[in-house]
Amino acid sequence: MPSGRYMDIVDGNVVVKRRNGFDSQKWFFDQKTRTVKSVAHKEKSWHMHPNGNNRDLIVYKTTGKWFQTFRYQGANFVNARGLVLTIKDNKDFEGAAVVAWKKHNGLNQRWNVVYSDKATGPKTGGLDGHFGLHINRPFVVLSKA
């Protein structure tokens, strides 16, 4: 699969798309809630259904519960139950869904975090060592798949 699609929001769902420069492709880590929030919708965070019936990743009103917290470890985003963010069915196409799935460390589960303000120098708040992300610094998430 070719690499380089960005996590994006389409109708509340998190999908992968080509770079478009919209705020819907930008994210930031909020240390207070321990969630990854949308720059386009600052009151919403990554969210998976808590009962496991649906593993699709969406953006939803921030609560800070376990099903909204993800750590960046290596090249994976891992939640409290050990599920990792994955491009669904290992299918690389425009608008492919991002889901939480069991870790197998395939390319469809590996991501690059690129801080969009990297040229302006370090930001206040620094790195949250547990979550692996800089606090309140905008970034994009680029697939390795």
N, C-alpha and C positions, 0 to 999 in steps of 0.2 A: 504494500500500500504506500502511496506517496505521502510524505509527511507535510505538516505545515498548516493544517486547518486550525482555526481558533475556536475556543469555546464561545458560544454566543447564545442569546436568548431569542427564541421565536415563540410567540404566544404563551409565554410563561415556562416553556420547556428549554432545557439546556441541550444544545446541539453543537455540532462542529460545522463551521462554515469558512469560506475563504475570507481573508482579511478585508474588512470594509471600513475600518476607522471609526465605527460608531461606538458610543459608550456602552452599548449592549455587549461588546466584546471585552470590556474592561472590568476588573475586579479589584477588591482590596480586602485585606485581613483586618477585622475588627477585634482587637484583643479583649475588649469588654465582654462581648458576647461569644468570643472564640469561634466566629463564623467567617466564611468568605462571602462578602457582600457585593452586590452589583453596583457599579458606578452609575448606571442609568436609573436604577431603582434602589436607592440607598437604604430603604426600609426592608429590603428583601435579601435573603441569603440562599445559598445552595441548600436544598431540602430533598430528602428522600422519604417515602412513605414509611412511617414508624413500624407498621405491623408486617412489613415485608411483602405485602400483596402486590406492590408495584415498585419496581426498582428504578424507574425513570427518575432522573435528576431534574428538578424544577427549581424555580426561584419562588420563594414564598415568604410571607411576613416572618421576620426574625424572632425566634424564641430562645435560641441558644441551647436547645435540647440536643441529645446525643445524635439524632438523625440530621442535624444541621452542622455538626462539627467534623471537619476533615483536617488532617495533618498532611503536610507535604514531606514525604520521606523518600530519599533517593529521587526517583522520577515518578513516584506514585502519590496520589491523594487517597489517604486511608481514613476510614471512619472508626468510631469507637468499637464497632463489632468486627473490624478487620476486612470489611468490604472496600474495594477500591473503585475509583471512577474509571469507566471503561467505555470505549466506543462500541455500541451495541452490535452484536453479531459479527464483529471484526470486519464490518463493511464500511469502506471509506467512500462516502459520497456526500455531496452538499446537503446539509440538513440531517445527517445521521444523528440519532439520539445518543446522549451520554447517560449511562446507567451505573448503578453501584452493583458490583459483582465480586465473586470470589477471586482472590488474587492468583494469577498464573504468570504474571509479569511479561505477558506478550506486548508487542508494540502498541496494541490498541489500549493498553493500560498505562502507557508511559507518556509523561507530559513535561514540557519545558515551561518554566515560569520566566517571563521576560518583563522586567519592571519598565514601565513606559516613561519614567522620569530618570532613568539611569544616567543621562547626560548632565543632570543638574546637581549631582553630588548626593551625599548621604542625607537622609531625612531624619527628623526627630522621631524618637520612639524605638528605633533599632529593630533588631531581629528577635522574634519570639522563638527561642531555641526549641521549645516543645512542639510548636506547630510548624516550624520551619519556614515561616514567612515574615517579611518585614511588616511592622505595624503601620496601618493607614497609608501604605504606599501603593499607588495604582499599578496593576500589572495585567498582562494578557496571559492566557494559558494556551500554549501551542502543542498540538498533538505530535507525537513521534511516529504515529502510525501512518 
